[in-house]
């Protein structure tokens, strides 16, 4: 019996590695543009930092979900990295408090 090749839409649904890679590349390009002096002179420093943290979180979430395959694991297993995320939140809060003084 001959097997049929999956349609393009089915392949992208099952293995979205190329679109995720392109998204990661675009977000990285935006991060570089934001940090390069002269590209966005109207953005103040604090807003740049907030944008960079948000974009870094998006990139980390995509890497964890797709390239570390947590998107396809049971939900309880996907909750384990939240402990590390909580630690990062505590460290960022502590760093922010020390820099503010």
N, C-alpha and C positions, 0 to 999 in steps of 0.2 A: 504494500500500500504506500502510495506517495503522500507525503505530508506537505501541507501548504505553508508557505512562508507567512509570518504574521504581517498584517497591514502596518503601515507607518504609524497610524494613530495608536494601535495596540502596543507597538514597540516603545513609543514615547511615554505611554501610560505606565508600562512596566519598568522601563529603564530610562528615567529622565536625566541621565548623567550629562549629556551634552547641553541641554537648556540650563541646567544648574551651573555647569561650568561657565557658560556664557554670562549668566547672571552674576556669578562671582567675579568674572573679569570686568564687567561693567561697573560693579560696585567698587572694585579696587581702583579702576580708573577715576571714578568720582572722588574717592578718598585722596588719590594723588593730586587731583585738580584742586581740591579744597585746601590741601596743605601747601601747595606751591604758591609762593607769594606772587600776587599780581593777577591771578585768575579770577578770584572772587574778592575784590577789595572792599565790597560793601558789607561783608560778613564780619561781625565782631568776633573776638577771640573766644569768648564763652560759647557762642552759638556754634562756632566751628567745632569745638570740643564735643558739644552735645551731638552734632551731626555725625562726627566720627565714631562716637560710642554707639550710636544707633546703627550705623552701617556695619560696624564690627560685630555687633550682636546679630544682625541679619546674616552676615557671612558665616559666623560660627554656627548659627542654627541650621543653615543649609548644609554645611559640612557634616555636622552631627547627624542630621536627619537622613541624608542621602548617602554620603560616602562612608559613614560609620554604620549605616543600615539600621539606625534606631527607628526610622519611620515604619519599618516592616517588623519590628519586634513587638512583643506584648506590652501593653501600656505600663504595667508595673515595672518592667525593666527600663522603660524610657524615663521613669521618674528618678532613677538613680543619679543622673547628672545634675538634677536640681540641687543636690547638696553642694556640689561645687559652685553652682551659680549663686547659691545663698552665701557662700564664703566670699565670692567675688563682690557681691553687693555689700557685705560688711566691710571688706577691705577698701572699697571705693568710698564708702561713707566715712571711714576713719581717715583716709587720705584727704578727702574733701574738708573734713573738720580741722585737720592739722594745717592745711594750706590756707584756710580762711583766717587763721589766727596769725 
